[in-house]
């Protein structure tokens, strides 16, 4: 089997979000012995992909237009199209299944918080293709699956869940070096692009009201700039102290940030999964302070403490009032590559079954 990946919005510049998810999918495909080759279509910078068993070939195109995709489809032979973020402007012939990743339906549930071109480039194309019988959707949690089906009930038999997991590249890295200018276990960590649904401003406001026990702690926020104008304006006007912003970190630095953090905080209004949470636990950050959204409860994270994401006082009481001493037992997380691999294989079986039914009819 040959897989053609749409990776138009993925680059080598960042290592979180959709970039990391693509690497996880390549790891899954690496473990399926009948998948031999993958083409990866990109526009500007080819993503960094590590594969053990699959031959990878990169295809550069000028834009997400029908003419460019016609050229790709006529020049390369493949068995399935895997769209990582933006559906191609033109789909391949009907007999080729299309697998589209919708991490979460946040763009539909919170349209006022989304970037304008998200509506134009994602929603329009997705809704155009979603009713086609050869168009399948993959999401990353059962909470997200439930919400997607409320919006698009006709996807019932074409919507699949494949969990995230900690990548082999991260697990294999030998890193044990404290971060410069950060004292061991004397800072809180939060990760996520600067967008309104991440609700990072609430964390900052709560941190400013922290109790004396955390007076000399810092708050480290890792994420690239998005369209969170409220956050940017607040930082300019108020100039809060003891807050460190990092727009980009290497994978090794990210691991060390997890290792030496006192605790990890996420105040997200909505998430599809929460990959950073299982990474934090995997690298020794056992204090998790999280918004009480459905998917975070689904992950069943040991020893996590929850708060209402829009209540500054709740965040202060939960996170910044007293030291928290969770048990230091080993984690029993179910988010392994084997779990994801089994889910992925079952999905491919169902897609193949659908293809057979379509050919018979």
N, C-alpha and C positions, 0 to 999 in steps of 0.2 A: 504494500500500500504506500502511496505517495501523498503527502499532505502539503497543500499550498496555504501558507499563512498570510493573511492581511495584517501587516504590522506598521501601518502608515504613521501612527502617532507614538510609536515606540522608538527610543533612541538609546544611545550609550551614555547619555548625560545624567540619568538618574537611575536609582536602583530600587525604588519602591513602587507600589501601585501596579499598574498594568505591565510595567517592565519586568517586575519580579514574577508576576503571574505567567507571563510567556515562558520564562525559564522553567517554572514548575511544570507547565504542560509539556515542554520538551523532555523533562525528566521522566514524566509518565510514558511518553511515546518511546523513550529509550528502553523501557522495560517490556514493550510489546514487540515480540520478535518478528512479526510480519510487517512492521512499518520500517521501511528501509531508507526513505529519503524525505526531506522537507525543503520546500522552497519558501523563502521569506521575502515578501514584497515590502519595500520601504520607500520613503521619499527623500529624506535628507541624510540622516546618519544611521547606518545599519546597527541594529541592536547587538549587544554582546551576548552570544549564545554558546553555551558549553554542552556538547553532546558526546556521549560515549559510543553510541552504536548507530546513530543516524547520520547519513551524509547531508550536510547543510549547504544550500546554494542560495545566495542573495540575489534579488532582482530589484533594481532601482527603477522607479517610474517618476514622472514629472509631477503628477497630481492625481487626485482621486476623481478622474473623469472617465467616461465610458470608453473613449478611444484608447486610453492607456490600458484599461482592463481588457479590452478586445485584443490588444496586442499580446498581453500576457497569456490569455486563454488560448490564443492561436499558436503560441510559441512553445508552451509547456504542457505536458500531459500529467494529470493528477487525478486522484480518486475522491478527495474531499477538500472543500475549502473551509478553512478555520479562520474566522474573523475575530480579531482580538479586541476591537474597540469601535471602529466605524465601519458599517457595512459598505462594501465596494459599491461604486456608482452603478455597476453592472454586474449582475450575477451570472455564473456560468450556466450551461445548458441544464435543463430540468432533471436530467438523470444523475447529476452530480450533487450529492448532499452538501448543504451549507450549514456550518456550525458556528453560531454567533454567541459571543460572551457578553452577557448582561450581568455585571457584578451585583447590581442592585437597581431597583426602580426609582432611585432618588430623584432622577431628572423628571419623573412624572409626578411624584408625590410632593416635591418642593421646587416647582418650576421657577418661582420668583427668586430662588437662591442660586439658580444655575447661570452659567455663562451663556450669552445669547447664541453664540455659534454652536453650542451643544444642542440646542433645539433644532437648529438648521441642519447640522451635519449628522446627528445621531437619530433623533426622533423621527424625522421625516422619512429617512431611508428605512429605519427599523419597521415603522408602521406600514411602509410600502411592501416590504417583503414578508412580514411575519405570518401572513395567512397562506403563503405558498407551502405546499405539502413537503417540499424538499428543504425547507428552512427550519432548522432546529436551534434551540437556545440552551446554553449552559449557564448556570449560576452557581454560587459558591456556598449557599446555606439553605436550609429548609425554611427559615424565616423569610429569606428573600424570595424563594420559590412561591411561598404562600401569597406574598404581596404582589408578585408578578401575575399570578393567576387571577387575582381579584381584578386586575386591570385588563388582562388578556386571557379570558377563560378558554378561548379556542386553542391555546398552546398546551392544554392539559397533557396530551400524549407526546408532546415535542419539547418539553422543558425538563432538563436534567440537572441534578445537583452533583458537583464534584468538589470536595473540600480542598482547601489549601493545606499546606504543610510547610515545615522548615526545609529549605533547599539543602541539597547535599553539599553545595559549594560553601554555604555558611557553616554547616556543621563541621566540615573538614578543615576550616581555617584555624591555624594555631596562633591565637591572639591572646595576650595577657598583659596588656600595657595600659595603665591608667591614662585618662584623657588629660591633656595639658590644661592647666588652670582650673581643673575641677577636682575637688577633694572627694576621695572615695566615700560613697554612700552619703554625700552631703548635697545631693541635687535630685530634683524630680525631673522626669523625662516625658515628653509628649512628642509624637511624630504624626505628621500629616500635612498635606498641601494646604496652603493658606486659602481656604474656601469656607463660606459660611456654614455649611453642614458639619464641618469639623468642630465648630463652636469653640475654637481655641481662645477667643477673647474672654469667655467665661472662666477659663482656667486662670488666665492672667489676673483678672479682677479678684478671683478668690485667693490667689497666691499673695496678692497685695494685702489681704486681710488675715494672713496666716498668724497663728498664735506664736508667742515668744519662743516656744520650744523649737521652732523652725526659722527663727529670725536670721540665722547666718546661712541658710540653705539657698540654693539657686534653682531656677527653673530653666531647663534646656528644651528648646522647641526646634525640631528639625522638620523642614518642609520648604518646598519651593513656592515662589510667589504665585498667587492665583488671582482671584477677583474679590478678595475680602477687604473692601475699603474701610469698613468699620474698625477692623483690627489695625490696619495701617495708620489710620487717622488717630486712633487711641494712643498708639506707640509714639507718634510724633508729638502729640499734645501733652501727654502725661509723663513720658520718659521714665517708665517704671524701672527700678533698680533690681539688680540680681537676676536679670533675665537675659539669657544668651540665645540668640537666633542663629541657626545654621541652615543655610539654603541647600548645601550639598555636603554629604559625608561619604567616604569610601565604605565599602562593606566591612572592612576590618574595624574602622572607627565606629560604625554602627553597632557592631558586636560588643565593643568595649563600652560604648555608652550604655547598652543594656546591662553589662556585667557590673558596672560600678554605680549604677543609679540606686538611690534609696527606694524609689517606686516609680511605676509607670502610670500615667493618667491619660484617659480618653474621655472627652465630654461630647462625643459625636451625637448629633441629632439622629443620624441614620448611617448604617453601615451594611455592606453586603456580607462581610465576614469579620474582619479584624485580624489580619495577618500579623500585625505588630505585637498583638497580645500573646500569641503562641511563641513568637520569636523571643519576646521578653522572658517568658517562663523558661524557654529552652536554654537561655544564656544566663540564668540565675537571678533574674529580677522577679521575685515572688510576690512583691506587693503591687497588686493591681487595683487601681481606683477608677471605676468605670461608670458611664451613664447607664441607666437602667433600661436600655433598649432590648428588644426581643432577641436579636442575634447574639448579644453578649451573654444572655441567659442560656441560649441554646448551646453555646460553646462549653458550658458547665466548667468554668475555670476555677480551679481550686483556690480557696481563700480570697477570692476577689471581693471588694466592697463596692457597693453601688450607691449612686446618688441621682437625683433628678437633674438633668443636664442644664436646665434653664434657671435653676435656683443657686445663686451665688452662695447663699448661706448654707445650703445643703453641702455644697462642694467644700466649703470651709470646714464644716463639722466633720465631714467624712474623711477629708484628706489632710487638712492643714491645722488640726487642733491638737492631736495627740499622736505619739509614736504608735505604730502598729507592728505587732510581732507575729507574723503568720508562722504556722508550723513549717519546718524546713524539710519535710518529707519529699521524696522524689515525686515528680509529677507523673500522673497516670493519664496523659492526654490521648485521645483517640484520633488525633489528627496526624496520622502517619502517611507516608507515601503509599503504603500498601492499601490503606483505606481509600485514598484517592484513585489508585490504580484499579481497584475493584469497581469503584463507581464509574470510572471512565470506560472500562471494558463492557460493563452492563449497558452503558449508553450506546456504544458502538454496535452492540448486538441488536438493540432496539431500532437504531437507525437502519441497520441492514434488513431487519424484519420489515420495516416500513417500506424500504425500497422494493422488496420482493412483492409486497402487497400491491404496491403501485404498478409494478410491471404486469401483474396478473390481471389487474383491472383495466 
